[in-house]
Amino acid sequence: MSCANEKAWHFQFNKLWSSKLEDSINCVVVGKPFLDDLSEENDLLIGTTAGRVLILNQTKPVECLLETKGASIQALQLYDLTGYGATDLVVGDSGGVITLFSRQQILSKRDLGASVTQIQIHKDLVSGYEIVAGDNSGTVTSFQQYDALWKLNVAEESAKLATLGMKGRRSPFIRCILSATLTDCFGMEMSCLLVCDGYPFIHFIQDGERIQSLRVPTVVRSICAGHFLNTETMKNFVTTPTKTQKTGNGATKLDSCQVLLAGQDGYVYIMVNYEIYRWFKVGFCLNKVVGFRPRCLGDHDTDLVVCVGHSNTVHVYKDGQPVATIETSDWPHVVTFGDVNADGQDELILGLLNQTIEVYQWNAVRSLAMDEGPS
């Protein structure tokens, strides 16, 4: 709803540049691999079906950083694995091999035995980390540079929970993994992994054990965390105030983060107090949902939600309402944000099915809404 005294955000996305590649795009990360000095403009690191990791920047031609000699690159992550200040690279391929690169040298390799589908860097509450990978057999594996930590077959856990009412065959492969810091029922922070496979569940995992699972109305294809609700929109899901809500005049975002789930039924779902609610309809099968917080937003403003899927459009929402739409030349299936031109502002990066990378700059204006009714 908008009223005469309420200011509404309006967002516009303008294409900065694009590049057509020879290889199909599987994944994209933004950063400066192997370099201690992060003052330069960031590069796009692109994992391709041809088994190559490419480096792309507007100011220089495409270069091949490394090659797997055949296996398709399925997942990439950048993180300081060694603690020496440089950004290291984690690469997972369709052959089931995860390779860790540090300072342009192979740090270690690990064979999962099945094609890698997801890689996450899971950080705990005391600044420790572990590398967590999902594969197409439905298994999640945790390890560090030289140590195996734990392994859990999530697909088996899903099969145990599945009821006779579920129709059709279910794919076991891990569709999404999220490392999140959530607030438990006692108001304490906890670090856990959220994992989804081909079953309509979201699993909570700590130290290799499934501690909780929630049923979702559809198969979840992507998850993200952020501050998406305020004290007003929260009332759509709960009638009693929560401990995480601020007080004051007007709506303010909640202190604790929320989790969004992109469904293959075209809806975005939200987890509130460990219950799943349908939030808004995008209208086509979703492949990716990403939270984004522009620097221009105030402390009490909620995050943006970027949705892509089986459509040549990108839909951007705020507070469950559409605020921008981007038309693309093909279906975007890779979405990320990062500062690629050293202007201090993150750009939107899309990887399209037609082997094109597109980079968008955004502008935001807050205007006074003079009419009442739905925005």
Secondary structure as UniProt FT lines:
FT   TURN            4..5
FT   STRAND          6..20
FT   STRAND          25..31
FT   TURN            33..34
FT   STRAND          43..48
FT   TURN            49..50
FT   STRAND          52..57
FT   TURN            58..59
FT   STRAND          60..67
FT   TURN            69..70
FT   STRAND          73..79
FT   STRAND          88..93
FT   TURN            94..95
FT   STRAND          97..102
FT   TURN            103..104
FT   STRAND          105..111
FT   STRAND          116..123
FT   TURN            125..126
FT   STRAND          129..135
FT   TURN            136..137
FT   STRAND          139..143
FT   STRAND          148..153
FT   HELIX           154..161
FT   TURN            164..165
FT   STRAND          176..183
FT   TURN            185..186
FT   STRAND          189..196
FT   STRAND          201..206
FT   TURN            207..208
FT   STRAND          209..215
FT   STRAND          220..226
FT   TURN            231..232
FT   HELIX           233..236
FT   TURN            243..244
FT   STRAND          258..263
FT   TURN            264..265
FT   STRAND          267..272
FT   TURN            273..274
FT   STRAND          275..281
FT   STRAND          286..292
FT   TURN            295..296
FT   TURN            299..300
FT   STRAND          304..309
FT   STRAND          313..318
FT   TURN            319..320
FT   STRAND          321..327
FT   STRAND          332..338
FT   STRAND          347..352
FT   TURN            353..354
FT   STRAND          356..369
//
